[in-house]
């Protein structure tokens, strides 16, 4: 196994060790699918992405269950990831004029078949907003060696009760401001 793959797998194992038994292995498989690029190759389809990892059918089902019903939150996972990456000591934050940038972006997970989906996201090819689950990602900007690397801090889902894109953007900016350090 190449050294970089071993190190990533070791980090992921350290990440999920605090997650309750029954969820930790399934979550490890999900995270491995993400970092190995198999979710991208499966065009966002979780079950085919997990299967492409070479997992047996029971392991795919366990990972799918961990995603929807596991005892974990993205906030807890991101905080633990932040701590682990900083412990490794390779990630260095960027600074510009004494300020440390925080990047914010929004993406949509398209759900054209979801009935009565209250939220939408603009789709460039379609030229209009389509039913989607918009997610905002907040990350600290830095690098490992010469590779630029964002360190995710929070994922902010659009509120289905206030589905306007502007409302989601305001929530995202408020959350990003809370993530900022004094510098």
N, C-alpha and C positions, 0 to 999 in steps of 0.2 A: 504494500500500500504506500503510495507517495506520501512524503512527510506532511505536505500541506493538507491532504485529505485526512490524515490521522489527527493533525492538530485541530481541524474543524470539527471532526467527530468527537474528539475529546472535549472541546468547548461546549458542544451541544449536550453531551452527557452531563457535564457540570451544570448546565443550565436547567435541565429537567430533573435533576436529582432531588430538588426541593418540592417537586410536584407529587401529589399523592400517588401511591402505587395503584395501578389500574389505569391511570391517565398518562404516567410518565413515558412508558414505552411507545404508546400511540402518538404522543406529542413529539417524541424523538423522531419517529418515522415521518411525521408531517414536516418537521423542520428540515430533515435531511432531503425530503422531496423539494422543498423550497430552495435550499442552498445548492443543490446539485443541478438545478435548472429544469427538472422534470415537470414542474407545474407549468412553466412557460411552454415547454414542448407539448404539453397536453392542452394548451390554450385555456388554462385556468380550471380545467376539469380535475377535481381532486382525486376521485377514485381511479381514473386512468393514469394519473400522475403517480399515485402510490403503487399501482400495479406495475408501472414501468420501472419502478425501483427494484423489481424482482421479489416483492413481498408475496407471501402466500395469502390466499383469500382470507383466512381468519385474521391475519395481521392487518390487511387492508381494512377490514371491518372494524377492528379495534382502533385503528388510527382515525377512521371516519367518526366513530363514536367519541373519541377523545376531542375531536374538533367541535362537535356540537353539544356534547354533554359532559365533557371533562371538567374537573375541578381546578380551573386556572383562569386567569384574566390576562388580557394583553398588557395592561398596566404593570402587573406583577412580573410578567415575563420580560418586558422591556427594561424595567428597573434592574432586574437580575442580570440581563444581558449587558447593560451599561456597566455594572460593577465588574463583571467578568472581563469585559474588553479592557477596562481601565487597569485591572489587576495584571493583565498580560503585559502592559507597559509599552506596547508598540503603537497604539493609536495616539496621535497628537492633534489637539484642537487647532483650527486655524484662528488667526487673530489679524485684524485689520484696524490699524489706528487705535489699538487697545480694546477693540470690541471683538467678541466671539460670535460669529454669525449663527443664526438658527434658520434653517431652510424649512419652507412650508410648501406642500403641493397637494393637489386634490386629484383623485382618480375615481372613476366610476366602475363598479362591477355591474355590467349590463344584465338586465333581467327582463327581456322582451316578453317572456311568457308568464311572468308574475302578474297575476290579476290584481287590479286596484293598487298597484305599487304607488305610494304617495310621493316618492322622491324620483328625481330625474337628474341626468347629467348630459352636458352637451357632447354630441358625437360629431366630430369634424366631417367624416365621410357623409353622414346623413344630412348634415347642415342644420340640425335641430337637436333639441334635448329629447332623450329617449329614457324609458323607464330604467332606473339603475339604483344601486345602493352606493351613494357617494361616500368616499372615505378621504379624510385629510390625514396626511402624514407630517409629523413635526420631527425634525432631526437636527442634531448638532453637526456642524461641518468640520471635518478634519481629514487626516490622512494616516496611512500606514505605509512607511517607506515613502516611495514616490507615487503611490496610488491614492487618489482622493477617495475618501470613504465617509459616508454619512452615518452617524450613530443615532438610530431612531429613538425618540423620547416618548412619543405618544401617537396613538391612532384615534381620530375623532370621526365618529359616524354622524351623518346628517340626521337631524331629529325628524322623524316622520310626522310629528305633530305640527312642525313649522318647516315645510318642505321647500321653501324658497331657497335658491342657491345663495342669495345674499345672507340669509340667516345662518346657513352652514359656514360661510366664510367668516362671519362675525364670531361665531363660536370657536372657529379654528384659530383666529387671530388672538382672541382672549386666552385660549389654552396655550398658544405659543408664548404669549407674554408671561404666563405663569411658569413656563419652562425656562425662561431666561434667567441667567445669573445676573448679579449687579453689574458685571462688566460685559 
